[in-house]
């Protein structure tokens, strides 16, 4: 994957420092979630500052925010490191995600509207026309597909009136995404994901909430099974995480 450009040169203003802290936070968060920064790898401030072209002050602010989210670990003696992944938690994560999203999806279907349906139609169409992988030889996640995929699932639940429930679902989706990205490339699949999305969509817009929940549950459990299998290969071939 192409290296992302460094952030623009820092100025001494406090407002600019906070803006840069947000920018580097978003970059670090994306790189951790995408698996570009390996679980367990050390995040030495000097090396990370150089990598992202940012000063120590906004970087520490960004790392503190990521620490609060659980993506980065902070140790007073050893500094920062990328939070490790516990593959044993995958079944529990999947169960929890299924339970919460089932509640949200039932509420979303009950509050469905023509505008919601139109939005899903557009996203489903774009997803179907976008390749999942950047390579036909090996699986290389396509960032455009991943972004559309996340948007589709968020849009699916968007009519749910509980912002807290939607927020919890987003947090679980972040964890699931990170596990899936780290395991990506270690397993091949001929799975028809578009057909799975279409089945969820058709049941949801028709008001068949329980059918939509059943399709969504199979969708997530199938993903979890494939991630677990790929993770086994990943762990067998694992190398010590790089130290930044």
Secondary structure in CASP SS format (residue, H / E / C, confidence):
PFRMAT SS
TARGET T0000
AUTHOR 0000-0000-0000
METHOD secondary structure of the structure
MODEL  1
X C 1.00
X C 1.00
X C 1.00
X C 1.00
X C 1.00
X C 1.00
X C 1.00
X C 1.00
X C 1.00
X C 1.00
X C 1.00
X C 1.00
X C 1.00
X H 1.00
X H 1.00
X H 1.00
X H 1.00
X H 1.00
X H 1.00
X H 1.00
X H 1.00
X H 1.00
X H 1.00
X H 1.00
X H 1.00
X H 1.00
X H 1.00
X H 1.00
X H 1.00
X H 1.00
X H 1.00
X H 1.00
X H 1.00
X C 1.00
X C 1.00
X C 1.00
X C 1.00
X C 1.00
X C 1.00
X C 1.00
X C 1.00
X E 1.00
X E 1.00
X C 1.00
X H 1.00
X H 1.00
X H 1.00
X H 1.00
X H 1.00
X H 1.00
X H 1.00
X H 1.00
X C 1.00
X C 1.00
X C 1.00
X H 1.00
X H 1.00
X H 1.00
X H 1.00
X H 1.00
X H 1.00
X H 1.00
X H 1.00
X H 1.00
X H 1.00
X H 1.00
X H 1.00
X H 1.00
X H 1.00
X C 1.00
X C 1.00
X E 1.00
X E 1.00
X E 1.00
X E 1.00
X C 1.00
X C 1.00
X C 1.00
X E 1.00
X E 1.00
X E 1.00
X E 1.00
X C 1.00
X C 1.00
X C 1.00
X C 1.00
X H 1.00
X H 1.00
X H 1.00
X H 1.00
X H 1.00
X H 1.00
X H 1.00
X H 1.00
X H 1.00
X H 1.00
X H 1.00
X H 1.00
X H 1.00
X H 1.00
X H 1.00
X H 1.00
X H 1.00
X H 1.00
X H 1.00
X H 1.00
X H 1.00
X H 1.00
X H 1.00
X H 1.00
X C 1.00
X C 1.00
X C 1.00
X H 1.00
X H 1.00
X H 1.00
X H 1.00
X H 1.00
X H 1.00
X H 1.00
X H 1.00
X H 1.00
X H 1.00
X H 1.00
X H 1.00
X H 1.00
X H 1.00
X H 1.00
X H 1.00
X C 1.00
X C 1.00
X C 1.00
X E 1.00
X C 1.00
X C 1.00
X C 1.00
X C 1.00
X C 1.00
X C 1.00
X C 1.00
X E 1.00
X C 1.00
X H 1.00
X H 1.00
X H 1.00
X H 1.00
X H 1.00
X H 1.00
X H 1.00
X H 1.00
X H 1.00
X H 1.00
X H 1.00
X H 1.00
X H 1.00
X H 1.00
X H 1.00
X C 1.00
X C 1.00
X C 1.00
X C 1.00
X C 1.00
X H 1.00
X H 1.00
X H 1.00
X H 1.00
X H 1.00
X H 1.00
X H 1.00
X H 1.00
X H 1.00
X H 1.00
X H 1.00
X H 1.00
X H 1.00
X H 1.00
X H 1.00
X H 1.00
X H 1.00
X H 1.00
X H 1.00
X H 1.00
X H 1.00
X C 1.00
X C 1.00
X C 1.00
X C 1.00
X C 1.00
X C 1.00
X C 1.00
X C 1.00
X C 1.00
X H 1.00
X H 1.00
X H 1.00
X H 1.00
X H 1.00
X H 1.00
X H 1.00
X H 1.00
X H 1.00
X H 1.00
X H 1.00
X H 1.00
X H 1.00
X C 1.00
X C 1.00
X C 1.00
X H 1.00
X H 1.00
X H 1.00
X H 1.00
X H 1.00
X H 1.00
X H 1.00
X H 1.00
X H 1.00
X H 1.00
X H 1.00
X H 1.00
X H 1.00
X H 1.00
X H 1.00
X H 1.00
X H 1.00
X H 1.00
X H 1.00
X H 1.00
X H 1.00
X H 1.00
X H 1.00
X H 1.00
X H 1.00
X H 1.00
X H 1.00
X H 1.00
X C 1.00
X C 1.00
X C 1.00
X C 1.00
X C 1.00
X C 1.00
X C 1.00
X C 1.00
END
